[in-house]
C-alpha cells in the first residue's frame, strides 16, 4: 500500500512538471496588452476588413462615371447552301455550291453615361457615408476592446495580489497554529484553542484556493481578448495608482457628443439614408448616354463573296420612364422611412450616451470617496506596524506580533488597491463614455 502511494505521488509530480513545462509565462504591462489587442483582436480585424470593403464600394460607384467598352466576335460556317431552282418544273434544287463558306463578324461598342437622374453621384456619396459608418464602428470596437482589456488586466493584477495576500494570511495562520501547539504541549493552551486555529486555517486555505481560481479565470479572459495561446500564462505587471483630479461633467458631456463613435455612426447613417432617397428618386428621372459602335463583317448579306465590310454608328439615347407601376414611388417611400429610422436611432443613441455618462460619473465619484475612506485606515495600520517594529527591536514584542502588524498593514494596503481598482474601472468607463480611453 505504501509503495502504491509513493508511485501515485511520483505520477502526479511528473504530470505537474510536464504541465508547467508546456506552460509559457508572459509578463505584460497595460500598454503592451493594449497594443497586442489593437493588433490581434479579431473583432478589430473584422472591422478593418469592413473598411477595406467600403473603400472598394466607393471605387465601384465611381466606375459608373467612366465609359464602358464591349467587344463581340462571331465566326460562322455555313454548309450546303442551295439556291431556289430557276426551273419551275423541277422540284429538286440544283446546287450551285458544293461546299460551305464561313463568315466573321465583330462589334466594338463604347457607351458613356451623360446623365442618369443624379443616381451615380448620389451612389458615390452613399458609399462614402458607408465608409464613415465603417470607420465609426471600428472606433467603437477599439474603445470597447480597450475598455475590456483594461478591466481584465487590472482584474488579473488585483487577483494576483489577493492570492499573494491570502498566501501571507495562510502562512501567518500556520505560524499561529505552531505557537498554539507549542503552548499546548507546555500546558498553556487548550485543545479547543488548537481546533479553533485549525478551523480558521481551513477557511483561509479555501480562500487561498478560490483566489488562485480567480487568477486563472482573469488570466483566461485577458488571454482570450489578446488571442494568445491557451498554454500562455499572463503575469500582469503594474501598480494601482491614483491621481486626484477634478471632474467636469459638462465638459465631458460636450466631449461625448463630439467624440463618441456612435454619434458619428448615426450621423453618417442619416446622410446615407438621404442619399438613398435621391437614388430611389432617380429611377423616375430621364437618363442620357452617348454610344459609338463599330461593326465589321467578312461578307454582305445575300452574297457569298468573302470580303471585309465595316461601318460606324454614333448615337445619343434619351430615356425617360413614363410609368413603372408606381415602383419608384414605393422605393422612395421606403427610403424616407429608412431616413426617419436613422434620425430616431441617432436621438436614441444620444439619450443612451447621456445615461451611460451620468452613470459612469456617479460611479467615479463613489470610487473617489472610497479611496479617501481607506487611506485613513492605511495610515493607521502603517503607524501600528512602525510601533510593532520598534517594540520588536526593544524586545517588548515578539516576532509573531510584528508579523501580525505587518499582515494587517498588507491587508489595509490591499483594501487601498481594491479601492483604486474600482476607481480605475470607473475612470475607464467614464473615459469610454466621453469617447476615449
Order of alpha helices (4+ residues) and beta strands (2+ residues): alpha-beta-alpha-alpha-beta-beta-alpha-alpha-beta-alpha-alpha-beta-beta-alpha-alpha
